[in-house]
Amino acid sequence: MYLIVGLGNPGIKYKSTYHNIGFMTVDKVAKDLRLKFVKQKNTDSHVAEGEYQGVKFVLAKPDTFMNLSGNAVKALVKKYRVDVRDELVVIYDDADLPLGKTRMREEGSAGSHNGMRNIVGMLERTDFKRIRVGIKNTQLAEKDVKLIDMVLSKVDYDDKPLLTESINASAEAVKDLIAGKDIQRIEEVLNRRK
């Protein structure tokens, strides 16, 4: 079973912000596979359980707010008894990656992302899969905006096409992973997108 966790902040205020790319990606997977999210109290998350190509999986959106994502992820891992190394995937926005770029890795540091730092701290390990969706636009690259202001702002109209492409590609990577396709091949396809 795969546990796919998209990171973001709950509530209408944050719905279309850069920091909610993880939520948007698991929403896309749910839409493609006709699944609905339901509130699950004991995990502080909204979850959608499904099966794809004969493999069971869970999509999750933590309700803990970004900086406490690890609390929800730890509870989800415990509830669904997933193997962190082989079955957990975390999807999140990355301000160090250029807008439109995506990267999939099987392990690594949390980087500068507070949600990932919290997850790594709560799980006490870094050996789990992650999909990073680049959000570093021109304003951020040229330091015209502070990082905190940018990630909590609504996605700029000019950035939407590239971000939508990244979200769609990431959702396809998730489905390919669940379906059992070769992970190196999935990584290559996702990481080499133009």
N, C-alpha and C positions, 0 to 999 in steps of 0.2 A: 504494500500500500504506500502511495506517495502522499505526503503532506506538503501542500503548496501554500505558502504564506505570503500574501502581498502586504507590504507595509504602507501605512498612511495614518491619517488622523480622522476619527469619526465625526460625524455631524455635517450638516449642510454648509456651514461656514467654510469648511475645508474641501468641499466636494471636487472642485476642478482645479486644485492647486498642484504645483509641481511636486510637492512632497507626497501626493497621493497617487503617484504613478503605479506603485505596487497594487493598490486597490483597483485602479483602472485595468490593470493587466489581468488580475484574477476575475474581475467583472467580465472581461472579454471572453475568457475561457468559459465562464459560467453561461454567458449568452450563447456562445457557439454550441455548447453541449446541453442547452436548455435546462439549466439548473437554477435554483433559487437559494439565496442565502437566508438562514434563520439564526436568530440569536441563541447562543449557547452559553448559559450563565457560568457553568463550572470551568469554562476556559476563557472567559472575558473576550469572546470573539463571536463574529457572525461566521457561520460555516455553511458550505454546500458540499454534500457527499454525493459521489457519483461513481460511475464505472465507464471506462473507455478502453476499447480493444481488449475487453476481458480483464482489465486491471482496475481494482478499486482505488479511489483517491479521495482526498479531502482538500477543498479550497478553503482558505481562512483569511479573515480580515480582523485583526485585533481591535478591540474597543478601548484599549488602554492608553491611547495617544502614543505618538511616535517614540518618545524617550523612555517609555516603559514597555516597549514591544516584547522584551524578553520574558516578562511575566506571563503573557499570553502564550508565547511560543513554548515555554517550558511546560505549561499546563496542557497544551495541545499534544506535545510529544508524549507526555505521560498518558493522557486519555486514549490516544490512538495507538500507543505502543510502537511508534515508528523507530526505526534505526536511524539515528541522526546522520550518520555518514552516508548511508545509501538511499534514504527515503525522504529527507527533508530538503525543501527548496525554498529559499527566501528571495523575494523580488522587491527591489527598491530603487529609488531615484539616486543618481550619483552626480554630484556637482563637479566632480573631477573629470568626468567624461564629457566630451563634446556632445551637444544636442544632436540626436539622431543616431548616435553610436550605442551599441549594446555589447555587453560582455557576460559570458557565462564561465564560471569557474567552479571547481569541485572543492576548493578550500581557499583560505586566505584571511587576511586581517580585516578588521572592521573599517579601516580607513577613517575618514572624518565623519562618518554617518552615525549620529547619536543612537538611532534605532538599532543599527547593527552592533554598535558597541554594547548596548544593553543586552542584546541577544547573546552575544559572545560571553559576556559576563555571567549571565544567568545559566547558560549551558556549560560554561567553563570549557569551551572547545571552539575551534575554528574550522574543523573538517566537515563542513556541510556545503551543499551546493547553493550557489546564489546567482541570480541574474541581475546585473546592474544596468539600469537604463539612464543614459546620459542626458543631463538637463543643462549643461553649461552653454548658455546662449551668449550672444555678443555682449549684452549688458553685464553679465557676470564675468565674462572673460576680461572685459575692459574695466572691471571694478566700478562700474557706474551704479551698482546696487549692492547692498550688503547681502550676504548669503542667507541669513535668517529672513530678511524681508522678501527675498526672491522665492525661496522654497514655499513660503506661506502665501504667496500671491497667486491669483488665478493665472492659468496658462495663457500666455500672450497669443493673440490671434495668429501672428506670423510664425509662431513656434508649433502650432497645432498639427500641421501636416507631417512634419518630421517626427513629432512625438507619437502621433497616431500610427505611423509606420513602425516605430520601435515597439509600441505596445502590441500591435498585431503580430510582429515577428516574434516577440517574447511569448505571446500566447501560443503560437505555433510550436515554439521550442518546448513549451510545457507539455503540449499534447503529444509531441514526438517522444519526449522523455517517458511519459506515462505508457505510451504504446510499446516501449522497449527498444526503440531505435538506438543505434550506437551513440553513446554520449560524446565521443570525440568528434563524430561527424556533426552532431547537433551544435556543439561548441564552435566548430569551424564555420558552419553556415551562419550562426548568429554573430560571431565575433568579426567575420569578414564583410558584414553588410556595409554598403557605401552610404 
